[in-house]
Structure formats: C-alpha cells, structure tokens
Amino acid sequence: MEEWNMSVGSLGEQVLDRLSKMLDNTTCGWRQLATAVSEQPQFRCSESELTSCSLQVLSTAGSPGRTLLARLADRSCSLDFLLHCLRKMDHQEAAQYLTSTFAELIQITVQPQAQQATVGGRVVLTCRASGPPGLSYQWFRGKEEILDETGNTPELVLRPSLPAHQGHYICRVHHGETFIFSQWAHVRFVPTAGPSPGCSSNLFPGSVSGLRVIRQPLSRTVSEGDSLFLECSAEANPPVQYEWYHNMVPMTQHKTHSLKIPCVTTAHRGQYRCKMFNLYHEAWSDTATIIIGPSSITEASWVEVGRDSREGHRSTRGPGIHQIQQMVNPPPAVKHFYATDKVALLIGNMNYLYHTQLCAPIADVHELTNLLRQMDFKVVSLLDLNWQEMHSAVTEFLLLLDKGVYGLLYFAGHGYENYGNSFMVPIDAPASYTSEHCLCVQNILTRMQEKQTGLNVLLLDMCRKRNLNDDVIVQPGLLKVTANIVFGYATCVDAEAYEVQREDVANGIFISFLKRRVCEDEKVTVMLDRVGEDMGRCEITRGRQALELRSNLSERRSLTDQIQTAECSASHSARNLQWAVAHVLPKSLCLQFDCGVKVQLGFAAEFSNIMVIYTRILEKPQEIVSCCAQLTDFPEDVDIDLKKSNQETLLEAGSLLLIKENLPSPEVPSLYTRIRCLQRLRRELTFTTCLHYTYSNMDDEVQERKPVTVGKPLVSKLNLHEPRPPHARSASSSFSLDSFNIPESSSSVGSASNAWSYPAQSGRESSTIDSPTSSRSANIPEETDCEFDVPQPLVASKSLPHSQINDTNYKFSDMYNFHSH
C-alpha cells in the first residue's frame, strides 16, 4: 500500500469529532491508541500529556480522544500511520470509517467524454481528479487495461486511431488501496466522406443511417389466453417513433416501443415487425414469429393418492399433448386471478451508523414505488430505519394483510444469510451484529401466511454472505403449504449484491433490470425468470451477481392482477383509512406578517418519511425592495441538513428525485427545505418562519418571526419509534371505521412519490376511498393554495438522472464502479 502522505491535521472537524467519539472509551480507545503510536518515538506521549488527555472528561465538551488526535496532528502524524495503529489495536469501526473518509477525498473533476473519430485520426480522453498527493491513473477499454505510454496518465491518447480502438473506456483513479472510477466514455468510428470500394459505411450492427437499433423483438410460443409482450427500441436524434405490423398489416393502435396483447387467440399467430423512424431515418426490426399453442391447463380436480402407495402412478392422456395424472374433470378455459387488495412495504437503508454507507436504495425504492403504484399497489416507502422502526413498520404492514391480499416486501440495504435464514440489517446495528440486532425475513413470511394472503412476494436486494459473528440458529415458525410464496433474491447464496454509481444517484443492479420487467402481465415467477435472464446476458455482471428465485407459486398470479373486493368490505375500507390518515400532508398555509408581506408554505412528499417544504412570497408592499422567508428552529427529532435548508432549487436542497417543472407563480422564487426521518417525530412538527426584508429607504435588514405548527405529517402519525405488542391484531379483526378521524385541515392525502394516495372526501362512502384514478395518477406532489379547497399540483416527480437516460440502452457500461451491500 502506498503511503498516505496527508497529515491527521488535514482531516475536517466533522471527521475528527466522529473519530474522537469512537476513541472515547476504555476498552478500545484513546489510551490503546497512545500505546500503539508509541512504536515511533516522535509520537510517544509523556505521562503528563496522557494525564492532560484524561482530564478532558471533566469538561462538558471535553474529549480525550480529540486531544490525542490534536497532539498527533501537531507532530505531523500521517493518516497511513494512524490507520496502521487503529488496525493494530483492532479498532475495526474507526479503521473502516477512516478508510471510507479518505476515499471520499478523491473527487473526479474532469470526466472523459464520448468521442467520434475517423480511422487514422487522433483521440484524446481526459480524466482529472483532486485529492491527496500522489494520485495514480489507470485506463481500461472494457476489462482490458491499456498498457501503452499514456495508459497511466490523466490523458489517454490514441494515435493513430484504429477500428480496434472502438469501445467503452474508463479511468481508475487510485491512491494506495483507495480508488474511484470515472464515468464510461464511448469511442466510436464514423465513416469518412466517400468510403473506399468494398468498405461498408455501416460500422455498427443494427444501425441504419444514424438510427441505431438496440433491442429486437423475439420469436416465441404462447398458449391461448396468455399475454404476449414484444419489445424493440432504437436510438436516434430526433427521437424515434414506432409502428407495429402483424403479417405486414399496420397495427394502428400500437405506437410505442412495446406491443402488449393481454389475451392471445389463434388470430394473433404470425409474424410481427416494428418500423422505427424519425424525420430523417427509418429502420425495420427483425421479424418475430409467434406460434399459438394449445390452451394452458390452469385448474383440475385430482384424486388424492397416499404417499405410501407402492403402485405406479396412473396417468391418462387428455386432449392435445398434455398428460394429466388422475384428472377427473377437463380443465376450464382460462382462469383469471384477482387480489382483494395489493399492499407493499419498501425499505431502503443507506446511512448506516457503523457500516459502509450505501447510495442506491434511495433511487431503487423511488423507482420501484412508482412502478408498483401503476399496478394499484398501496405502497409505503421508508428510508433509513433503525431496529425499532423496522419492527414497527413490518407490524403495521402485516396489519394491512388479509385473505386474498397481495403482499410485497422489498428491502435494499445490508444483509446476510445464515443457515437458510435471511436477515435485514437496520442502520443502528452494531459493528459485530447478530440476528438479535436484525430482522429475520422468514419470521415475517410466517406472519404473512397467518393472514391467508393471496400472494406473498419478498424481494431482497442485499448481500447473502455468511455472518461469522452470528452462530445462533434461528428457528422461525413453520411455514404452511400455501403455494403462494415467491422469493426474489438479488444475488446467490454466499454472494454479494452490488450497486453502481451513475451521475448524481446510484442504482442497484437488481432494480436496474427489474424495473424493465416488473409491470409485465406475466406470472410473477415468469417475470422474475426473465429478469434473471437479462442479468445473465450482461457480460459485466456475469460471475458477480445472479438473481436467485425460490417459489412454490402454483397459480398464474401476476403483480398486474386487478383488485376485486366486496362492495361492503369493512376490512378493505379499514386498510385504506388506516394508511390514509398516516399519509396526510399538511395543508398549505398563508402567513400574514405585520409589515404587509404574505408568505405561503407548501408541502410535498418525496418518500413516506421525507417531506419537502417550500416557501414563497405571495404579496409584498411596494416600499419593501427585497424579502425572503426562511424556515428554522425545527425539532431535534427530525433530520435536517442545515447547509441544504432554504435553498433556491430542489437539487440544492438535497432532493435528487424531484425536479421543479413549474410553479403556480414561476416568476416568484421559492425556497426549499427537506425534512428526513419523519418516523422519529414524537410531537407535532413545529418550526419558525423567519421573514427577512429591507425597505427602500433603509440599509438595515429587518426580521419578523412567526411560529408554525403543522401537526404530524405523513408516516409520523404511526409512531414507528414506539414498540409494538408481540401479536398485533389484523386490520379486519376489530376496526371501527368511525375511529378514523381525518383532520379537515388535511386536504391532501397523496404524496410526492411514495405515499399512498387515497383522498378522504366528505360525502363519499368508505368503500370508494380506494380510487383507481388516484392510485394510477402521476407521481405529483400536492399542495393546497390558501384560496382553494382542491389540492393543486406543485411539482412533477421523476428520477432526474434517469430521465436523461434511455433505460432500454442501459448496458451497465460503467459497471466497474461497484459497491457491495
């Protein structure tokens, strides 16, 4: 390992404070560090110096560890030697934190850009980074390291350029064992004017005159009654339009890149092609031949045969090619399955206290939430939960389950698997956590089965490595033979799950492939099988991560199945109300200040436990030349980054997943403040609106302050910080619909992206609360203007970086930037 030349004194105050807290203990702390550093005489502390460190505990803000670190900084102790000593004394937490902090010091300032070149020309790719002295560079084309004279410099020069140079390039910037990857840059060659005879000007397979086909429809055999899904896509500028043809006859109703026929018949057999075109170019897809087979057998009556019977199994040959054992009645046509309701709990843990920080769960949970809501799932999504909050959230989720309900649980974060049991790790799990610090997925499944659910889907986007600290064999409850369980593991047993950084946000590999398939009208296991096949075809993920599917699902149940509930289902109404009251946004407020300024406060939800508050000036007297309203004095329960509060854009406020499309008054600027961890709010949310303004004839700024109370917004009403009884009752057991009181002031039950949208309106029956229109509505945060009773849209919610990326062309060209869960 190269030497870390940087001194301990180069660490920031926040890093030193965190390290000192880790060292302020008696078992493995500052005294042990003082002994470890004494192997080099210049860092040896005298008895008086050690006494001085010890006396720091007498001061309220004193820290012996911080004092020792300051002495080491004064003596120019290097980070390399400090890390060596921390490892020597076996302080794994501090060593890991210092390593991850040092890695953050390397920042790429200039990213390599895609290049177009002609054969024989000159191509220069540039990557520059800031950080500690002595940074090294390594260039790669795909997996192959470039070993020529510029392959280890910030500028890679390809001269003369050859067709063999075409491909994707990436630069690895490293300092010792710490490294960071640049983004990928694609170098491709374009034909020179007037190609020589015998040379093709079409250098890219599937490209026609500037239009590049990136996905082709595939031939397949389907049964009558099954759904047919064909997909093709292309890249071009201007964007591509699509037109599908069946046996060369235009299908005028299908004008998108995907063709979906929910229930095929023999009339749908034949050849399918797609025409892709724009203003300048046109291309045709490959021909996909669709063969329609005999009807699927979905249900049969069986004669029960004991397991001890030694007779050979008798079988009868029914119509067609199907062999059915002891079938009494012929199969009916096609059976359509329904859910009595569909609910999902999505948990993404990122900011771990004692473990590696993750980046992808925020984007993964956000995108999966939007997709599930399109399929009428009631979704609650929560970020960064501790042990108690995860337990309470799961308990609340189980209360929503009932007979025939589809339940889906998704977890992204750190995890492990011991003796066949999977464990989800909360953010407050200690460094050497065991099963008692985590949640056992199999225990949750056992409790889900007690609800007689129609479908249980568990998607675990986490590592499944063995936890050597945990030697306890957990004995979950016995699973019933229900034939309705689907486990989708993002990776195999004893393997890691990875995430990859893309621009401002990261995506997990599993979700990157799942989001393309999850809305397909297919049996859940078929859909997940295709996800696994997609992952297997990606060369860079092959051998690193592979989806594992475990299922006993015997019926053709799909996530797209429609909801069919009784007209007077009390349990269905109770479920709607139970979560509706917990996802209410505060009503928009108008504050009138003494100086004549009128300020509006609006509220939008990014997740079920993350809310954005915006402030804007509605009116101001002419004699006031400038004014702005800022929010302050928030309670300590919630998490607010003060450096990112009261910002002019959502991005500056820390919201990567919401962008400002248009405001009701776009000429009036707004300030945004993002509030996280609402699940920890123990009282009503209170804060202060501070108005800063200046009169035209005065130089001094004037301030006015108004306290604001907005109740308990979104998921904070559930009090997830409180322990739950061991066996909470079902939502259908004893709910009184009259016990749910939705505050009149809360006119918006919907949220920006993830809260379940069930507007509670007077004069409507409880059975109509679950409106398909509301559940399929756009992902729009809502705010209420002070002059109106109807919620008005404020901003549209979308994944900012992904809106600029064609997902169908996402080939993980930057998959080397791996982080494991």
Salt bridges, closest charged atoms under 4 A:
GLU13 OE1 - ARG66 NH2 2.41
ASP17 OD1 - ARG66 NH1 2.27
GLU39 OE2 - HIS84 NE2 3.34
GLU39 OE1 - LYS88 NZ 2.74
GLU49 OE2 - ARG71 NH1 3.83
GLU49 OE2 - ARG75 NH2 2.47
GLU144 OE1 - ARG141 NH2 3.43
GLU155 OE2 - ARG128 NH2 3.16
ASP226 OD1 - ARG556 NE 3.99
GLU231 OE1 - ARG215 NH1 3.00
GLU231 OE2 - HIS257 ND1 3.37
GLU235 OE1 - ARG212 NH2 2.84
GLU243 OE2 - LYS255 NZ 2.89
GLU243 OE1 - LYS275 NZ 3.61
GLU299 OE2 - LYS335 NZ 2.99
ASP341 OD1 - LYS378 NZ 2.43
ASP341 OD2 - HIS572 NE2 3.64
ASP341 OD2 - ARG575 NE 3.11
GLU367 OE1 - LYS515 NZ 3.06
GLU367 OE2 - HIS802 NE2 3.16
ASP376 OD2 - ARG776 NH2 3.44
GLU389 OE2 - ARG680 NE 2.74
GLU396 OE2 - ARG724 NH2 3.01
ASP402 OD2 - ARG575 NH1 3.59
GLU417 OE1 - ARG464 NE 2.69
GLU499 OE1 - HIS821 NE2 3.52
GLU520 OE2 - ARG517 NH1 2.87
GLU520 OE1 - ARG530 NH1 3.22
GLU522 OE2 - ARG530 NH1 3.38
GLU522 OE1 - ARG556 NH2 3.84
ASP534 OD2 - ARG517 NE 2.86
ASP534 OD1 - ARG537 NH2 2.46
GLU548 OE1 - ARG464 NH1 3.04
GLU548 OE2 - ARG550 NE 2.95
GLU555 OE1 - ARG557 NE 2.79
GLU606 OE1 - ARG674 NE 2.88
ASP633 OD2 - ARG705 NH2 2.50
ASP637 OD2 - ARG683 NH1 3.50
ASP639 OD1 - ARG676 NH2 3.32
GLU661 OE2 - LYS798 NZ 3.28
GLU701 OE1 - HIS692 ND1 3.04
ASP770 OD2 - LYS378 NZ 3.18
ASP770 OD2 - HIS572 NE2 3.58
GLU787 OE2 - LYS598 NZ 3.97
ASP807 OD1 - LYS515 NZ 3.78
ASP814 OD1 - ARG502 NH1 3.33
